[in-house]
Amino acid sequence: MPARAAQLRSCLAVPLALGARRLAARENPMTDRYAVIGNPIAHSKSPLIHTAFARALGEDIEYTRIEGPLDGFAAAALAFRDALGKGLNVTVPFKVQAFELATDRHEAARIAGAANALKFTGSRIEAENFDGVGLVHDIERNLGVSLRGRRVLCLGAGGAVRGAVPPILARATTEVVIANRTVATAQTLAGQFSARGRVTACGYTDLAHEQGFDVVINGTSASLNAVLPPVPAAVFGNAALAYDMVYGKGLTPFLRLAREAGAARCADGVGMLVEQAAEAFVWWRGVRPDTRPVIDQLTVPLA
Ligand code: NDP
């Protein structure tokens, strides 16, 4: 069977398997329940990813989507817990509320001030944030680009960059520069992380004086609307990697500029998405899934 057709067949198989497992869960009260909560949530790939992990590892789980009411995150999360839910992935706009709901907050969640995963154990609600480690694993393990000794430019200073900067600095980078439209937000982040390594902040106009970076990461939400952050092409001149955290959009304006300006490699955030899911899976289940087949399945070509 051609690879593309095989991919399509396995894409279709996951929701079917999910349905079958939902049935199994209702019939088998021992099946552990997980879900992703957000609003909107219909687009979420998390059920597909976790169901694929569980199937590959023979783990008996049910994984569903919950559209949390905008004014009722805590009630929805606790209702899921009370219905014997074991854990939640949390996405926009509830990551800060999930952090606040927790009784125990792990370091990455504390640094980010936000949680993208919760674990329910008795009356304990543990909060974690795997976005940053997912990004670093994707860059170093999947894309083969070491961050050690590199100059890294992060565009944006929202939740995703806040979670990403500490694990990037932990890889012994030479310097991380955070550039943001609202410069004060970037300055606040740089100040918070200055004890962890060399990190500076600037606005986009300041980048005009830069000769180039080794790795350029777009952590803004601009690509969601096919908008290019005002980044000068020169920053990509020596880049080993240009990385857009947005996924599933093909060649975004950011990646197109990077490619034209000479970046050696371009990637979107699909690997980050799957790697953060894998970290949550290990945290919940104690077994590590192979991420490669799922990344391949979800990859949209950069064309
Ligand atoms: P936030 O809303 O917290 O932050 C958005 C950031 O984008 C801000 O810094 C904002 O700047 C900046 N921004 C928005 N529009 C523009 C624009 N037109 N030009 C320049 N800057 C702009 O979002 P998150 O940090 O949570 O998410 C950022 C992106 O990362 C999203 O696209 C999200 O989909 C993606 N993401 C991907 C993940 C993955 O697993 N692949 C995981 C998490 C996030 P300002 O401060 O000036 O408003």
py3Dmol code that shows the C-alpha trace and the ligand (Angstrom):
import py3Dmol

protein = """\
ATOM      1  CA  MET A   1       0.000   0.000   0.000  1.00  0.00           C
ATOM      2  CA  PRO A   2       1.421   3.472  -0.840  1.00  0.00           C
ATOM      3  CA  ALA A   3       2.689   5.326   2.242  1.00  0.00           C
ATOM      4  CA  ARG A   4       0.148   8.155   1.891  1.00  0.00           C
ATOM      5  CA  ALA A   5      -2.781   5.720   1.674  1.00  0.00           C
ATOM      6  CA  ALA A   6      -1.458   3.809   4.666  1.00  0.00           C
ATOM      7  CA  GLN A   7      -1.261   7.112   6.579  1.00  0.00           C
ATOM      8  CA  LEU A   8      -4.852   7.923   5.678  1.00  0.00           C
ATOM      9  CA  ARG A   9      -6.049   4.487   6.718  1.00  0.00           C
ATOM     10  CA  SER A  10      -4.335   4.747  10.090  1.00  0.00           C
ATOM     11  CA  CYS A  11      -5.769   8.301  10.557  1.00  0.00           C
ATOM     12  CA  LEU A  12      -9.245   6.873  10.119  1.00  0.00           C
ATOM     13  CA  ALA A  13      -8.529   3.928  12.353  1.00  0.00           C
ATOM     14  CA  VAL A  14      -7.805   6.071  15.411  1.00  0.00           C
ATOM     15  CA  PRO A  15     -11.272   7.633  15.875  1.00  0.00           C
ATOM     16  CA  LEU A  16     -12.783   4.192  15.277  1.00  0.00           C
ATOM     17  CA  ALA A  17     -10.505   2.705  17.906  1.00  0.00           C
ATOM     18  CA  LEU A  18     -11.411   5.596  20.207  1.00  0.00           C
ATOM     19  CA  GLY A  19     -15.112   4.833  19.765  1.00  0.00           C
ATOM     20  CA  ALA A  20     -14.486   1.179  20.478  1.00  0.00           C
ATOM     21  CA  ARG A  21     -12.544   2.065  23.603  1.00  0.00           C
ATOM     22  CA  ARG A  22     -15.299   4.415  24.781  1.00  0.00           C
ATOM     23  CA  LEU A  23     -17.645   1.471  24.511  1.00  0.00           C
ATOM     24  CA  ALA A  24     -15.131  -0.686  26.319  1.00  0.00           C
ATOM     25  CA  ALA A  25     -14.798   1.940  29.044  1.00  0.00           C
ATOM     26  CA  ARG A  26     -18.512   1.992  29.660  1.00  0.00           C
ATOM     27  CA  GLU A  27     -18.520  -1.778  29.845  1.00  0.00           C
ATOM     28  CA  ASN A  28     -15.321  -1.968  31.877  1.00  0.00           C
ATOM     29  CA  PRO A  29     -15.222   0.344  34.887  1.00  0.00           C
ATOM     30  CA  MET A  30     -11.503  -0.483  35.267  1.00  0.00           C
ATOM     31  CA  THR A  31     -10.630   1.464  32.105  1.00  0.00           C
ATOM     32  CA  ASP A  32      -8.779   4.644  33.110  1.00  0.00           C
ATOM     33  CA  ARG A  33     -10.321   7.868  31.821  1.00  0.00           C
ATOM     34  CA  TYR A  34      -8.440  10.875  30.459  1.00  0.00           C
ATOM     35  CA  ALA A  35      -9.517  13.885  28.404  1.00  0.00           C
ATOM     36  CA  VAL A  36      -8.400  17.158  26.905  1.00  0.00           C
ATOM     37  CA  ILE A  37     -10.300  20.246  28.023  1.00  0.00           C
ATOM     38  CA  GLY A  38     -10.388  23.570  26.174  1.00  0.00           C
ATOM     39  CA  ASN A  39     -12.702  25.942  24.356  1.00  0.00           C
ATOM     40  CA  PRO A  40     -12.939  25.513  21.423  1.00  0.00           C
ATOM     41  CA  ILE A  41     -11.843  21.867  21.477  1.00  0.00           C
ATOM     42  CA  ALA A  42     -13.193  20.171  18.340  1.00  0.00           C
ATOM     43  CA  HIS A  43      -9.867  20.715  16.524  1.00  0.00           C
ATOM     44  CA  SER A  44      -7.759  19.019  19.214  1.00  0.00           C
ATOM     45  CA  LYS A  45      -5.467  16.204  18.077  1.00  0.00           C
ATOM     46  CA  SER A  46      -4.908  14.991  21.648  1.00  0.00           C
ATOM     47  CA  PRO A  47      -7.514  12.159  21.535  1.00  0.00           C
ATOM     48  CA  LEU A  48      -5.918  10.829  18.358  1.00  0.00           C
ATOM     49  CA  ILE A  49      -2.396  11.070  19.814  1.00  0.00           C
ATOM     50  CA  HIS A  50      -3.154   9.467  23.185  1.00  0.00           C
ATOM     51  CA  THR A  51      -5.303   6.754  21.656  1.00  0.00           C
ATOM     52  CA  ALA A  52      -2.472   5.899  19.271  1.00  0.00           C
ATOM     53  CA  PHE A  53       0.009   5.786  22.190  1.00  0.00           C
ATOM     54  CA  ALA A  54      -2.330   3.572  24.233  1.00  0.00           C
ATOM     55  CA  ARG A  55      -2.981   1.211  21.345  1.00  0.00           C
ATOM     56  CA  ALA A  56       0.738   0.829  20.620  1.00  0.00           C
ATOM     57  CA  LEU A  57       1.518   0.105  24.288  1.00  0.00           C
ATOM     58  CA  GLY A  58      -1.564  -1.990  25.080  1.00  0.00           C
ATOM     59  CA  GLU A  59      -2.709   0.496  27.744  1.00  0.00           C
ATOM     60  CA  ASP A  60      -6.405   0.307  28.643  1.00  0.00           C
ATOM     61  CA  ILE A  61      -7.519   3.948  28.567  1.00  0.00           C
ATOM     62  CA  GLU A  62     -10.405   6.033  27.340  1.00  0.00           C
ATOM     63  CA  TYR A  63      -9.476   9.535  26.075  1.00  0.00           C
ATOM     64  CA  THR A  64     -12.141  12.098  25.150  1.00  0.00           C
ATOM     65  CA  ARG A  65     -12.604  15.838  24.470  1.00  0.00           C
ATOM     66  CA  ILE A  66     -14.346  18.209  26.868  1.00  0.00           C
ATOM     67  CA  GLU A  67     -15.517  21.637  25.741  1.00  0.00           C
ATOM     68  CA  GLY A  68     -15.159  23.501  29.031  1.00  0.00           C
ATOM     69  CA  PRO A  69     -17.614  26.346  29.591  1.00  0.00           C
ATOM     70  CA  LEU A  70     -15.723  29.663  29.444  1.00  0.00           C
ATOM     71  CA  ASP A  71     -17.021  30.556  32.912  1.00  0.00           C
ATOM     72  CA  GLY A  72     -16.913  27.027  34.336  1.00  0.00           C
ATOM     73  CA  PHE A  73     -13.499  25.419  33.928  1.00  0.00           C
ATOM     74  CA  ALA A  74     -13.082  24.335  37.558  1.00  0.00           C
ATOM     75  CA  ALA A  75     -16.546  22.771  37.776  1.00  0.00           C
ATOM     76  CA  ALA A  76     -15.984  20.843  34.528  1.00  0.00           C
ATOM     77  CA  ALA A  77     -12.537  19.610  35.595  1.00  0.00           C
ATOM     78  CA  LEU A  78     -13.776  18.524  39.033  1.00  0.00           C
ATOM     79  CA  ALA A  79     -16.821  16.802  37.547  1.00  0.00           C
ATOM     80  CA  PHE A  80     -14.459  14.800  35.332  1.00  0.00           C
ATOM     81  CA  ARG A  81     -12.299  13.931  38.346  1.00  0.00           C
ATOM     82  CA  ASP A  82     -15.386  12.922  40.363  1.00  0.00           C
ATOM     83  CA  ALA A  83     -16.446  10.631  37.517  1.00  0.00           C
ATOM     84  CA  LEU A  84     -13.148   8.768  38.150  1.00  0.00           C
ATOM     85  CA  GLY A  85     -11.116  10.715  35.591  1.00  0.00           C
ATOM     86  CA  LYS A  86      -7.390  10.150  36.092  1.00  0.00           C
ATOM     87  CA  GLY A  87      -5.967  13.113  34.206  1.00  0.00           C
ATOM     88  CA  LEU A  88      -6.601  16.031  31.897  1.00  0.00           C
ATOM     89  CA  ASN A  89      -4.664  17.762  29.187  1.00  0.00           C
ATOM     90  CA  VAL A  90      -5.494  21.449  29.294  1.00  0.00           C
ATOM     91  CA  THR A  91      -5.452  23.850  26.387  1.00  0.00           C
ATOM     92  CA  VAL A  92      -6.480  27.434  25.540  1.00  0.00           C
ATOM     93  CA  PRO A  93      -7.933  29.301  27.437  1.00  0.00           C
ATOM     94  CA  PHE A  94      -7.727  27.266  30.656  1.00  0.00           C
ATOM     95  CA  LYS A  95      -4.008  26.733  31.332  1.00  0.00           C
ATOM     96  CA  VAL A  96      -3.757  29.388  34.065  1.00  0.00           C
ATOM     97  CA  GLN A  97      -7.018  28.270  35.685  1.00  0.00           C
ATOM     98  CA  ALA A  98      -5.764  24.673  35.696  1.00  0.00           C
ATOM     99  CA  PHE A  99      -2.623  25.826  37.489  1.00  0.00           C
ATOM    100  CA  GLU A 100      -4.742  27.663  40.077  1.00  0.00           C
ATOM    101  CA  LEU A 101      -7.004  24.636  40.611  1.00  0.00           C
ATOM    102  CA  ALA A 102      -4.088  22.344  41.482  1.00  0.00           C
ATOM    103  CA  THR A 103      -3.136  21.311  45.008  1.00  0.00           C
ATOM    104  CA  ASP A 104       0.437  20.348  43.936  1.00  0.00           C
ATOM    105  CA  ARG A 105       2.369  22.306  41.304  1.00  0.00           C
ATOM    106  CA  HIS A 106       5.481  20.859  39.692  1.00  0.00           C
ATOM    107  CA  GLU A 107       8.410  23.088  38.730  1.00  0.00           C
ATOM    108  CA  ALA A 108       7.694  23.578  35.026  1.00  0.00           C
ATOM    109  CA  ALA A 109       4.099  24.542  35.802  1.00  0.00           C
ATOM    110  CA  ARG A 110       5.288  26.933  38.525  1.00  0.00           C
ATOM    111  CA  ILE A 111       7.736  28.591  36.139  1.00  0.00           C
ATOM    112  CA  ALA A 112       5.093  28.983  33.449  1.00  0.00           C
ATOM    113  CA  GLY A 113       2.358  29.948  35.915  1.00  0.00           C
ATOM    114  CA  ALA A 114       0.204  27.654  33.823  1.00  0.00           C
ATOM    115  CA  ALA A 115      -0.539  23.933  33.502  1.00  0.00           C
ATOM    116  CA  ASN A 116      -1.118  21.904  30.359  1.00  0.00           C
ATOM    117  CA  ALA A 117      -1.644  18.635  32.234  1.00  0.00           C
ATOM    118  CA  LEU A 118      -3.370  17.632  35.472  1.00  0.00           C
ATOM    119  CA  LYS A 119      -3.177  14.342  37.351  1.00  0.00           C
ATOM    120  CA  PHE A 120      -5.860  13.307  39.841  1.00  0.00           C
ATOM    121  CA  THR A 121      -4.768  11.067  42.727  1.00  0.00           C
ATOM    122  CA  GLY A 122      -7.323  10.837  45.534  1.00  0.00           C
ATOM    123  CA  SER A 123      -7.906  14.419  46.663  1.00  0.00           C
ATOM    124  CA  ARG A 124      -4.615  15.625  45.102  1.00  0.00           C
ATOM    125  CA  ILE A 125      -4.619  17.575  41.851  1.00  0.00           C
ATOM    126  CA  GLU A 126      -1.094  17.750  40.406  1.00  0.00           C
ATOM    127  CA  ALA A 127      -0.220  20.369  37.778  1.00  0.00           C
ATOM    128  CA  GLU A 128       2.504  19.989  35.162  1.00  0.00           C
ATOM    129  CA  ASN A 129       3.516  21.843  32.019  1.00  0.00           C
ATOM    130  CA  PHE A 130       5.167  19.826  29.271  1.00  0.00           C
ATOM    131  CA  ASP A 131       5.077  22.386  26.412  1.00  0.00           C
ATOM    132  CA  GLY A 132       8.669  23.527  26.915  1.00  0.00           C
ATOM    133  CA  VAL A 133      10.202  20.076  27.299  1.00  0.00           C
ATOM    134  CA  GLY A 134       8.157  18.916  24.291  1.00  0.00           C
ATOM    135  CA  LEU A 135       9.695  21.696  22.192  1.00  0.00           C
ATOM    136  CA  VAL A 136      13.248  20.921  23.305  1.00  0.00           C
ATOM    137  CA  HIS A 137      12.821  17.185  22.683  1.00  0.00           C
ATOM    138  CA  ASP A 138      11.492  17.886  19.209  1.00  0.00           C
ATOM    139  CA  ILE A 139      14.357  20.223  18.320  1.00  0.00           C
ATOM    140  CA  GLU A 140      17.156  18.094  19.741  1.00  0.00           C
ATOM    141  CA  ARG A 141      15.960  14.488  19.421  1.00  0.00           C
ATOM    142  CA  ASN A 142      13.680  14.585  16.381  1.00  0.00           C
ATOM    143  CA  LEU A 143      15.242  17.357  14.307  1.00  0.00           C
ATOM    144  CA  GLY A 144      18.797  16.653  15.445  1.00  0.00           C
ATOM    145  CA  VAL A 145      19.668  20.285  16.216  1.00  0.00           C
ATOM    146  CA  SER A 146      21.635  20.670  19.434  1.00  0.00           C
ATOM    147  CA  LEU A 147      20.891  23.820  21.421  1.00  0.00           C
ATOM    148  CA  ARG A 148      24.185  23.661  23.284  1.00  0.00           C
ATOM    149  CA  GLY A 149      26.306  26.756  22.674  1.00  0.00           C
ATOM    150  CA  ARG A 150      23.696  28.241  20.299  1.00  0.00           C
ATOM    151  CA  ARG A 151      22.183  31.724  20.066  1.00  0.00           C
ATOM    152  CA  VAL A 152      18.410  31.300  20.088  1.00  0.00           C
ATOM    153  CA  LEU A 153      15.814  33.907  19.111  1.00  0.00           C
ATOM    154  CA  CYS A 154      12.283  33.424  20.488  1.00  0.00           C
ATOM    155  CA  LEU A 155       9.551  35.534  18.929  1.00  0.00           C
ATOM    156  CA  GLY A 156       6.634  36.188  21.294  1.00  0.00           C
ATOM    157  CA  ALA A 157       6.358  36.345  25.057  1.00  0.00           C
ATOM    158  CA  GLY A 158       3.060  34.581  25.768  1.00  0.00           C
ATOM    159  CA  GLY A 159       2.425  31.334  27.622  1.00  0.00           C
ATOM    160  CA  ALA A 160       4.224  29.095  25.131  1.00  0.00           C
ATOM    161  CA  VAL A 161       7.473  31.099  25.187  1.00  0.00           C
ATOM    162  CA  ARG A 162       7.289  31.447  28.975  1.00  0.00           C
ATOM    163  CA  GLY A 163       7.234  27.653  29.231  1.00  0.00           C
ATOM    164  CA  ALA A 164       9.889  27.165  26.537  1.00  0.00           C
ATOM    165  CA  VAL A 165      12.655  29.514  27.677  1.00  0.00           C
ATOM    166  CA  PRO A 166      13.733  27.702  30.901  1.00  0.00           C
ATOM    167  CA  PRO A 167      14.218  24.275  29.232  1.00  0.00           C
ATOM    168  CA  ILE A 168      16.014  25.972  26.325  1.00  0.00           C
ATOM    169  CA  LEU A 169      18.379  27.748  28.740  1.00  0.00           C
ATOM    170  CA  ALA A 170      18.884  24.429  30.534  1.00  0.00           C
ATOM    171  CA  ARG A 171      20.438  23.052  27.326  1.00  0.00           C
ATOM    172  CA  ALA A 172      23.443  25.387  27.836  1.00  0.00           C
ATOM    173  CA  THR A 173      22.618  27.851  25.093  1.00  0.00           C
ATOM    174  CA  THR A 174      24.980  30.801  24.689  1.00  0.00           C
ATOM    175  CA  GLU A 175      22.112  33.292  24.699  1.00  0.00           C
ATOM    176  CA  VAL A 176      18.336  33.448  24.345  1.00  0.00           C
ATOM    177  CA  VAL A 177      16.836  36.660  22.952  1.00  0.00           C
ATOM    178  CA  ILE A 178      13.088  37.184  23.438  1.00  0.00           C
ATOM    179  CA  ALA A 179      11.560  39.613  20.923  1.00  0.00           C
ATOM    180  CA  ASN A 180       7.957  40.669  21.373  1.00  0.00           C
ATOM    181  CA  ARG A 181       5.483  43.176  19.946  1.00  0.00           C
ATOM    182  CA  THR A 182       4.821  44.341  23.517  1.00  0.00           C
ATOM    183  CA  VAL A 183       8.428  44.815  24.608  1.00  0.00           C
ATOM    184  CA  ALA A 184       7.596  45.152  28.311  1.00  0.00           C
ATOM    185  CA  THR A 185       6.254  41.555  28.393  1.00  0.00           C
ATOM    186  CA  ALA A 186       9.500  40.257  26.910  1.00  0.00           C
ATOM    187  CA  GLN A 187      11.491  42.295  29.437  1.00  0.00           C
ATOM    188  CA  THR A 188       9.481  40.836  32.319  1.00  0.00           C
ATOM    189  CA  LEU A 189      10.161  37.294  31.069  1.00  0.00           C
ATOM    190  CA  ALA A 190      13.864  37.947  30.556  1.00  0.00           C
ATOM    191  CA  GLY A 191      14.084  39.376  34.074  1.00  0.00           C
ATOM    192  CA  GLN A 192      12.353  36.330  35.566  1.00  0.00           C
ATOM    193  CA  PHE A 193      14.699  33.897  33.836  1.00  0.00           C
ATOM    194  CA  SER A 194      17.989  35.801  34.117  1.00  0.00           C
ATOM    195  CA  ALA A 195      19.292  33.538  36.904  1.00  0.00           C
ATOM    196  CA  ARG A 196      18.986  30.512  34.580  1.00  0.00           C
ATOM    197  CA  GLY A 197      21.310  31.735  31.832  1.00  0.00           C
ATOM    198  CA  ARG A 198      21.987  34.642  29.486  1.00  0.00           C
ATOM    199  CA  VAL A 199      18.607  35.923  28.338  1.00  0.00           C
ATOM    200  CA  THR A 200      17.762  39.353  26.935  1.00  0.00           C
ATOM    201  CA  ALA A 201      14.638  41.087  25.622  1.00  0.00           C
ATOM    202  CA  CYS A 202      13.962  43.441  22.728  1.00  0.00           C
ATOM    203  CA  GLY A 203      11.377  44.687  20.260  1.00  0.00           C
ATOM    204  CA  TYR A 204      11.247  43.727  16.581  1.00  0.00           C
ATOM    205  CA  THR A 205      12.902  46.940  15.413  1.00  0.00           C
ATOM    206  CA  ASP A 206      15.965  46.119  17.553  1.00  0.00           C
ATOM    207  CA  LEU A 207      16.458  42.944  15.508  1.00  0.00           C
ATOM    208  CA  ALA A 208      17.505  45.095  12.546  1.00  0.00           C
ATOM    209  CA  HIS A 209      20.952  45.328  14.194  1.00  0.00           C
ATOM    210  CA  GLU A 210      21.290  41.543  14.570  1.00  0.00           C
ATOM    211  CA  GLN A 211      23.525  39.531  12.235  1.00  0.00           C
ATOM    212  CA  GLY A 212      21.850  36.206  12.751  1.00  0.00           C
ATOM    213  CA  PHE A 213      20.863  33.440  15.142  1.00  0.00           C
ATOM    214  CA  ASP A 214      21.475  29.700  15.154  1.00  0.00           C
ATOM    215  CA  VAL A 215      17.861  28.830  15.990  1.00  0.00           C
ATOM    216  CA  VAL A 216      14.812  31.071  15.460  1.00  0.00           C
ATOM    217  CA  ILE A 217      11.543  30.002  17.126  1.00  0.00           C
ATOM    218  CA  ASN A 218       8.221  31.622  16.306  1.00  0.00           C
ATOM    219  CA  GLY A 219       6.249  31.399  19.549  1.00  0.00           C
ATOM    220  CA  THR A 220       3.728  34.048  18.545  1.00  0.00           C
ATOM    221  CA  SER A 221       0.182  33.173  17.550  1.00  0.00           C
ATOM    222  CA  ALA A 222       0.566  35.191  14.310  1.00  0.00           C
ATOM    223  CA  SER A 223       0.800  32.082  12.091  1.00  0.00           C
ATOM    224  CA  LEU A 224      -2.668  30.991  13.195  1.00  0.00           C
ATOM    225  CA  ASN A 225      -3.923  33.888  11.035  1.00  0.00           C
ATOM    226  CA  ALA A 226      -1.233  33.518   8.345  1.00  0.00           C
ATOM    227  CA  VAL A 227       0.399  36.733   9.596  1.00  0.00           C
ATOM    228  CA  LEU A 228       4.170  37.268   9.555  1.00  0.00           C
ATOM    229  CA  PRO A 229       5.626  38.769  12.741  1.00  0.00           C
ATOM    230  CA  PRO A 230       7.761  41.789  11.726  1.00  0.00           C
ATOM    231  CA  VAL A 231      11.046  39.895  11.861  1.00  0.00           C
ATOM    232  CA  PRO A 232      13.909  40.951   9.535  1.00  0.00           C
ATOM    233  CA  ALA A 233      15.098  38.289   7.079  1.00  0.00           C
ATOM    234  CA  ALA A 234      18.709  38.769   8.230  1.00  0.00           C
ATOM    235  CA  VAL A 235      18.063  36.904  11.499  1.00  0.00           C
ATOM    236  CA  PHE A 236      17.819  33.647   9.500  1.00  0.00           C
ATOM    237  CA  GLY A 237      21.093  34.077   7.619  1.00  0.00           C
ATOM    238  CA  ASN A 238      23.088  31.537   9.658  1.00  0.00           C
ATOM    239  CA  ALA A 239      20.170  29.636  11.150  1.00  0.00           C
ATOM    240  CA  ALA A 240      20.432  25.887  11.515  1.00  0.00           C
ATOM    241  CA  LEU A 241      16.713  25.808  12.272  1.00  0.00           C
ATOM    242  CA  ALA A 242      13.611  27.985  11.938  1.00  0.00           C
ATOM    243  CA  TYR A 243      10.768  26.572  14.041  1.00  0.00           C
ATOM    244  CA  ASP A 244       7.124  27.663  14.066  1.00  0.00           C
ATOM    245  CA  MET A 245       5.207  26.421  17.122  1.00  0.00           C
ATOM    246  CA  VAL A 246       1.976  26.530  15.130  1.00  0.00           C
ATOM    247  CA  TYR A 247       1.280  23.181  13.427  1.00  0.00           C
ATOM    248  CA  GLY A 248      -0.802  21.830  10.605  1.00  0.00           C
ATOM    249  CA  LYS A 249      -0.648  25.016   8.545  1.00  0.00           C
ATOM    250  CA  GLY A 250       2.004  23.954   6.042  1.00  0.00           C
ATOM    251  CA  LEU A 251       4.542  26.613   5.031  1.00  0.00           C
ATOM    252  CA  THR A 252       3.526  29.572   7.206  1.00  0.00           C
ATOM    253  CA  PRO A 253       4.660  33.115   6.222  1.00  0.00           C
ATOM    254  CA  PHE A 254       7.320  32.817   8.956  1.00  0.00           C
ATOM    255  CA  LEU A 255       8.685  29.539   7.591  1.00  0.00           C
ATOM    256  CA  ARG A 256       8.530  30.816   4.000  1.00  0.00           C
ATOM    257  CA  LEU A 257      10.626  33.865   4.938  1.00  0.00           C
ATOM    258  CA  ALA A 258      13.075  31.667   6.834  1.00  0.00           C
ATOM    259  CA  ARG A 259      13.472  29.282   3.912  1.00  0.00           C
ATOM    260  CA  GLU A 260      13.972  32.119   1.421  1.00  0.00           C
ATOM    261  CA  ALA A 261      16.458  33.824   3.751  1.00  0.00           C
ATOM    262  CA  GLY A 262      18.625  30.716   3.997  1.00  0.00           C
ATOM    263  CA  ALA A 263      17.616  28.819   7.131  1.00  0.00           C
ATOM    264  CA  ALA A 264      19.097  25.337   6.821  1.00  0.00           C
ATOM    265  CA  ARG A 265      16.007  23.620   8.188  1.00  0.00           C
ATOM    266  CA  CYS A 266      12.355  24.567   8.756  1.00  0.00           C
ATOM    267  CA  ALA A 267       9.858  22.791  11.013  1.00  0.00           C
ATOM    268  CA  ASP A 268       6.424  23.403  12.439  1.00  0.00           C
ATOM    269  CA  GLY A 269       5.169  22.532  15.936  1.00  0.00           C
ATOM    270  CA  VAL A 270       3.670  19.113  15.263  1.00  0.00           C
ATOM    271  CA  GLY A 271       6.611  17.387  16.940  1.00  0.00           C
ATOM    272  CA  MET A 272       6.302  19.679  19.974  1.00  0.00           C
ATOM    273  CA  LEU A 273       2.632  18.760  20.217  1.00  0.00           C
ATOM    274  CA  VAL A 274       3.304  15.019  20.104  1.00  0.00           C
ATOM    275  CA  GLU A 275       6.337  15.207  22.427  1.00  0.00           C
ATOM    276  CA  GLN A 276       4.441  17.129  25.129  1.00  0.00           C
ATOM    277  CA  ALA A 277       1.667  14.534  24.836  1.00  0.00           C
ATOM    278  CA  ALA A 278       4.238  11.758  25.280  1.00  0.00           C
ATOM    279  CA  GLU A 279       5.548  13.409  28.466  1.00  0.00           C
ATOM    280  CA  ALA A 280       1.995  13.569  29.847  1.00  0.00           C
ATOM    281  CA  PHE A 281       1.477   9.909  28.901  1.00  0.00           C
ATOM    282  CA  VAL A 282       4.621   8.863  30.781  1.00  0.00           C
ATOM    283  CA  TRP A 283       3.563  10.966  33.773  1.00  0.00           C
ATOM    284  CA  TRP A 284       0.138   9.352  33.892  1.00  0.00           C
ATOM    285  CA  ARG A 285       0.887   5.783  32.814  1.00  0.00           C
ATOM    286  CA  GLY A 286       4.583   5.208  33.628  1.00  0.00           C
ATOM    287  CA  VAL A 287       5.402   3.952  30.122  1.00  0.00           C
ATOM    288  CA  ARG A 288       6.978   5.906  27.255  1.00  0.00           C
ATOM    289  CA  PRO A 289       5.367   5.806  23.818  1.00  0.00           C
ATOM    290  CA  ASP A 290       7.262   5.955  20.528  1.00  0.00           C
ATOM    291  CA  THR A 291       6.418   9.390  19.132  1.00  0.00           C
ATOM    292  CA  ARG A 292       7.737   8.938  15.580  1.00  0.00           C
ATOM    293  CA  PRO A 293       4.743   7.089  14.044  1.00  0.00           C
ATOM    294  CA  VAL A 294       2.303   9.665  15.452  1.00  0.00           C
ATOM    295  CA  ILE A 295       4.403  12.628  14.286  1.00  0.00           C
ATOM    296  CA  ASP A 296       4.562  11.078  10.815  1.00  0.00           C
ATOM    297  CA  GLN A 297       0.819  10.553  10.830  1.00  0.00           C
ATOM    298  CA  LEU A 298       0.053  14.170  11.774  1.00  0.00           C
ATOM    299  CA  THR A 299       2.698  15.920   9.686  1.00  0.00           C
ATOM    300  CA  VAL A 300       1.410  18.347   7.071  1.00  0.00           C
ATOM    301  CA  PRO A 301       4.108  18.870   4.416  1.00  0.00           C
ATOM    302  CA  LEU A 302       5.762  22.314   4.374  1.00  0.00           C
ATOM    303  CA  ALA A 303       4.905  23.039   0.763  1.00  0.00           C
TER     304      ALA A 303
END
"""
ligand_1 = """\
48
NDP
P -0.433 33.729 23.842
O -1.747 34.270 23.436
O -0.127 33.528 25.277
O 0.736 34.703 23.247
C 0.669 35.138 21.948
C 1.958 35.862 21.572
O 1.917 36.151 20.175
C 2.172 37.176 22.290
O 3.536 37.330 22.577
C 1.710 38.208 21.243
O 2.365 39.458 21.381
C 2.192 37.534 19.984
N 1.471 37.951 18.765
C 0.197 37.701 18.432
N -0.078 38.193 17.222
C 1.062 38.760 16.764
C 1.409 39.433 15.569
N 0.529 39.627 14.584
N 2.682 39.893 15.419
C 3.597 39.684 16.414
N 3.306 39.074 17.575
C 2.057 38.602 17.754
O -0.285 32.376 23.032
P 0.603 31.100 23.420
O 1.923 31.587 23.889
O -0.184 30.203 24.285
O 0.756 30.352 22.004
C 1.575 30.893 20.988
C 1.527 29.980 19.788
O 2.143 28.740 20.082
C 0.099 29.663 19.330
O 0.053 29.787 17.942
C -0.114 28.226 19.731
O -0.939 27.552 18.796
C 1.310 27.671 19.670
N 1.495 26.555 20.608
C 1.877 25.360 20.070
C 2.059 24.278 20.892
C 2.478 22.972 20.293
O 2.396 21.952 20.992
N 2.940 22.956 19.066
C 1.846 24.362 22.355
C 1.488 25.688 22.815
C 1.303 26.732 21.947
P 1.839 40.571 22.431
O 2.375 40.166 23.783
O 2.416 41.831 21.940
O 0.325 40.535 22.370
"""
view = py3Dmol.view(width=600, height=400)
view.addModel(protein, "pdb")
view.setStyle({"model": 0}, {"cartoon": {"style": "trace"}})
view.addModel(ligand_1, "xyz")
view.setStyle({"model": 1}, {"stick": {}})
view.zoomTo()
view.show()
